[in-house]
Amino acid sequence: MSGKVVVVTGATGGIGKEVARGLVGLGAHVVIGARDPQRGEATRQELGAAGSGGVAVLPLDVADQSSVRAFAAAFIDQHRQLDVLVNNAGAWFSDRRESPDGYELTFATNVLGPHLLTELLLDALLRAAPGARVVNIVSAIVGNYDATDLQYQRRAYDGYKAYAQSKQALSMLTWGLAARLTGQGVTANTAAPGFVRTGFNRNAHGPRAAMIGLMSRLFAVSPEKGADTPLWAASAAELDGVTGQAFTARKARPPKFTEPGPIAELERFCGGLERATG
């Protein structure tokens, strides 16, 4: 990865920080997006000693489309090309909240933000082709997808189900991106880190959040172990040219939710919301 430029979102803690640490250790120049400038600077200093690569920080709140656009503009101003984009930032909320743009916050954070950032950085990725990669961090928690009510405006809100829906949607967008980029030298894959002990529950409360917290303390793996598959997907030489795959424990699993019709519908929906905001 020496000399390559990588963006990792949600890299001030948890899985994202360990992915960024591993990439710096491999010689990459890593740009991390940080909502909190102080945490971002602390992370920059910490990871700067992790290897021969460099570390930079730019402000980024993936739930806020103006922030996503500002991040992309600042990145492009500083870098001609982007070799790898790791969309890691994500969250779940036990109560229904809205983003600064008025969208359900889980969907805005886990779907709209990564989709918009990828589209805005696509030219930079294409300039790094062949060999450029997009890695979207997904989850084994998927389902409850309802194309008629993606923002839980009609359904009774359930934060866990909203999270599961968002991760299914992110997978669907990954397959759509992989198909659109076929033959252009940019790959798009998902990576599932497994059950990892992170700050996943920090925005949630109630019995389910308490249960997840307890299970995490008992059974979850460390962020370092959770970062293994995403780091491998972002950097492994043997994955050059491999696209449209779902990776778990460094193995390709049969991708789910690959029907072209629903994927195209979701892409149109996300693009419409982003154009309305932008």
N, C-alpha and C positions, 0 to 999 in steps of 0.2 A: 504493500500500500504506500510505499515511499513516494512522496510527491503528489499523491492524490488528495483531492479536496472532498470532504464529506460533511454533510449536514445531519445532525441528530437532534430531533426535537425531544423535549422532556428529559433533558440530560443533566439536570441538577440533582438528581437522586435516582434511586432504584435501578431498574434495568437499563434505562437510558444512560445513566452515568457509567455503568460498567461496560456497555457497548462502546461508548466514547473512549473510555480508558483503554480498552483493548485495541481500538483503532489507532489511538495515539501511540500505543506500544508497537504497532506494526508500521509506524512511520507516516501515517496520514496526517494531514492538516485538518483538524476537526472544528467546525463552526457549530456551536451549540446555541439553541434558542432558549431563552430564559424569561419567564414572567417577572421574576424577582431579581433586580439588578445585583443586589448584594449576594444572593445565592449564586448567581451567575459568575460573579467575579471570584467568589471563593472556590467554585468548581474549576474555573480557569486556572487558578493558581495550583490547585491540587493536581489536576490532570496534566499540567505542564511538566511535572516531574515524572510522568508515567512512561515516557519513552522519547523517541527522537522526533516525533511529529509535533506540530504546533497546535495551539488551542486558541480560539477566538470566541467571543460572546456577542450575540446580537439580541435585542429585545424581541420577545415573541410570546403572544398569547394566542394559541391556535383556535380558541373559541371566538376571537374577535377578528373579523375579516379585515378591518383596517390595519390591525397589527400584523396579520399575515402578509398583506400587501406591502407594508412598510419593510418587513423583514426581507421579503423577496427582492424589493428594490435595492435595499442596502447591500444584500449579498451580491446581486448582479453588478452593482457599482464597484465592488471590491474584487470580484472573481469573474473571469471570462467563462469558466466551465465548472461543472459539478460532476464528480465521478460517482458519488453514491448519496442517495437521500434515504435516511432512515426515519420513517414516520412512527415515532414511539409514543409521543405524548397522548395520554388518555385519562379518562376519569369516569366514575359513576356517582350518581347522586340519589339519595333515598327519597327526596322530595322533588317535585317538578320545578325546575328553574329555567330561566331564559338567558340567552347570551346577550351581549351588548347590541346585537343586530336583531334581537327579538325571536330567536329560534330556540327550540328546546335544547338545553345546555349539553346533555350527553351527546345528542346527534351533532350539535355544532362542534363539540370538542373532538369527537372520535371519527367523524365522517366529513363534515363540511370543511373543517380546517385542513386536514391532511389532503383532501381532494384539491382544494384551492391552491395550497402551497405547491403541490406536485405540478399542477397546470402552469403556475407562474414560473416555476423553475425548469420547465420542460425544455426550453431552448438551450439552457445551460447544460442540461443532461445530454441533449443531442450533440452539443459541441464536444462532449467528452467521448462520444461513441467512436468506434465500438468498445464495449466494455462497461458502459455506465449502468448503474443499477438503482432501482427503487425497491426498498424493503419495507413492507407495512407490517407492523406488529399487531397480531390478532390474538384470539383466545379460543380455548376449547368451549367457552361459554358462548353459544350462538343460538339463534332462533327467535321466535316471536316477531318475525318480520311481517309487517303489514304495509304494503305499498300505498294504501289509501289513507294511512294515518301514521306517517313516519315520525311525527312530532308529538304524538300522544295528545292530540287535541280532542279526539273523540273517545278514546279508550281511557279507562281509569288508569292513572299513572302508577307504574311499578318500576322503580329505578333499576332493579336487577334485570328485568325484562328489557328495559330500554337499553341497557348496556349490551345485553345479548344481541338485540337487534342491530345495534351500531356496529358490532364486530362482524356480524354477517354482512352488513352493507359494505364495510371496508373491504372484506374479501371480494365481494362482487365487483367493486370498483377496481380492485387489483386485476381481476381477470379481464375486465374491459380495457384497462390500460395496456396489459400485455398484448391483447389482440390488436389494439390500435398501433402499437409500436413494433409489431412483427417486421423483421427485416431492417430495422433502423438502428440497431446496435445498442438499444436500451432495454434491459430486462426489468420485469416487475414480478415480484414474488411476495408471499406472506411467510412470516415466521412466528410460531407460537412458542412462548418461553416456558409454558407450564405454570404450575401453581407456585408463585414466588412471594416471598416475604418482603413486601414493599409498603408504601403509604397508600395503597389502593383504597383503603377504607376511610381516608381522612375527611371526605366530604359526605359521609353517610352515617346514619344512626339507626337505631331500632334493632329488633331481634335478628334480622338477617345479617345486618352489619356486624352485630356482636358474634354471631355464629361464624361468619367468615374470619373475623379477627381471631377467634379461638382456634379454628382449623388451621389458620396461617401459622400460629405459634407452634402448633403440634406437628404439622405435616409439610409446610411450604419449604421450598429450597431457598438458598441465599440469592440475592440479586446477581452475584457473580455467576452462579450456575445457571440462573435464568437467562443471562445474557449470552450464553454459549451459542445457541442456535442462531439468534439474530446476528451476532458478530460473525459467525461462519457464513451466513447467507450474504452478508455485506462484503466479505473479503476473500472467500475461498477461491483459489484459481480454478478449481475443478468445476465451478459453477458458471464460468464464462459462457455466455450464450444461452444459459438455462433460464426459461421464463415461464410464467403462468403456473408455478408450482407452489404447493403448500408444504412448508417444512416444519416438522416437529422432531425434536431430538436428533437433528442432523439427518433426517430421512424425509424423502418426498412422500407425502400422503396423497391419496386421490383428492383433488380439489372438489369442494362442494359448492352448490349455488352458482353453477356455471351457465345457466340458461341465458342465451343471448338477449331474448326479449326483455326479461326483467332487468338485466344489467343495463341495457340501453335506456330503459325507462328511468332507472335510478340516476344514470349519468345526466339525462335531460333535467330531471328534478333538481339535482345538486347544482348544475350549471345555471339553471334559472334563478335559484336563490342567490347564487354568487353574483350574477349579473345585476340582480335587483339591488344588492347591497353595494356593489362596486361602481 
